Amino acid sequence: MTEANFYKNIKKKWKSISFIRIENRALLGTPDCLCQNSNGTFFTLELKLTKVNSVRLSPHQISFHMKHKKNTFVLVACSPDKGKVRLYPGQRILELVDLGLKLEPLACGLEACASVLESL
């Protein structure tokens, strides 16, 4: 799976969330998606793919989440044997870098992740 396919998949399945895909080469570290749930709450999603226990984040991405801790999230698509899709809060970015998938996610699975984001 590619990140583009991951994005298309969640956009198709999460109908109650509005997505704006951000491709920004001017401001490095800007998350991949600006989203709004049905309550009108905005949040950002950084999309990541991994086949191992670690999650690769650039220094710019880490810096963004350190500075913007509220309503920022990292959504990780794992290989099937690692637990599918996991949602992590941006405020725990350093722990995610250090622990990788050993860090307990906010939610695991597409439906559970969508539920957390809808409840913001």
C-alpha positions in Angstrom: 0.0 0.0 0.0 1.2 3.5 -0.7 0.4 6.6 1.4 -1.8 7.9 -1.4 -3.8 4.6 -1.3 -4.0 4.8 2.5 -5.5 8.3 2.2 -8.0 7.3 -0.4 -9.1 4.3 1.7 -9.7 6.4 4.9 -11.4 9.2 2.9 -13.8 6.7 1.3 -14.6 4.9 4.6 -14.8 7.9 6.9 -17.7 9.7 5.2 -18.5 11.9 8.3 -15.0 13.5 8.2 -14.1 16.2 5.7 -10.5 15.9 4.3 -8.2 18.3 2.7 -5.0 16.7 1.5 -2.0 19.0 2.0 1.1 18.6 -0.1 3.4 21.3 1.1 7.0 21.5 0.2 7.4 25.1 1.4 6.6 24.3 5.1 8.3 21.1 5.9 6.6 19.0 8.6 3.1 20.1 7.8 0.8 17.1 8.3 -0.7 15.3 5.4 -4.4 16.1 6.0 -6.4 18.9 7.5 -9.7 17.4 8.6 -13.0 18.5 10.1 -15.4 16.2 11.9 -19.2 16.5 11.9 -19.0 18.6 15.2 -17.1 21.3 13.2 -13.8 20.5 15.0 -10.6 20.8 12.9 -7.7 18.4 13.4 -4.6 17.3 11.5 -3.5 13.8 10.5 0.0 12.7 9.6 -0.3 9.5 7.6 2.4 6.9 8.0 3.0 3.3 6.7 5.2 0.8 8.5 6.1 -2.9 8.2 8.3 -2.9 11.3 7.8 -1.7 14.9 9.2 1.8 14.3 7.5 4.8 12.8 9.7 7.0 10.7 9.1 10.7 11.3 11.3 13.6 10.0 12.7 16.2 12.4 10.3 18.7 10.9 7.3 16.5 11.5 8.4 15.9 15.1 8.8 19.7 15.6 5.4 20.4 14.2 3.7 18.0 16.7 5.8 19.4 19.6 4.7 22.9 18.8 1.0 22.0 17.9 -0.1 19.5 20.5 -3.9 19.9 20.4 -5.9 18.0 17.8 -2.9 16.7 15.9 -2.6 13.0 15.3 -0.5 10.4 13.6 -2.4 7.6 11.8 -0.2 4.6 11.2 -1.1 1.8 8.8 0.8 -1.3 9.9 1.4 -4.6 8.2 -1.4 -7.0 8.9 0.5 -8.9 11.6 1.2 -5.6 13.5 -2.4 -4.6 14.2 -3.8 -2.8 11.2 -4.4 1.0 11.8 -3.3 2.8 14.9 -4.0 6.4 16.0 -1.5 8.3 18.2 -1.9 11.9 19.6 0.6 14.4 18.3 1.5 15.4 21.9 3.1 11.9 22.3 5.3 12.2 19.2 8.6 11.8 21.1 7.3 8.6 22.7 6.1 7.4 19.3 9.6 8.0 17.9 11.3 6.2 20.8 8.9 3.3 21.3 7.3 2.9 17.8 4.4 0.5 17.8 5.1 -0.5 21.4 3.4 2.8 22.4 -0.2 2.2 23.3 -2.4 3.9 20.6 -5.5 6.0 21.3 -7.3 3.6 19.1 -6.6 0.5 16.9 -8.6 -0.3 13.8 -10.3 2.0 11.2 -13.7 2.2 13.0 -12.2 2.8 16.5 -9.9 5.5 15.1 -12.8 7.2 13.3 -14.8 7.1 16.5 -12.0 9.0 18.4 -11.7 11.6 15.8 -15.5 12.1 15.5 -15.7 12.6 19.3 -13.4 15.6 19.3 
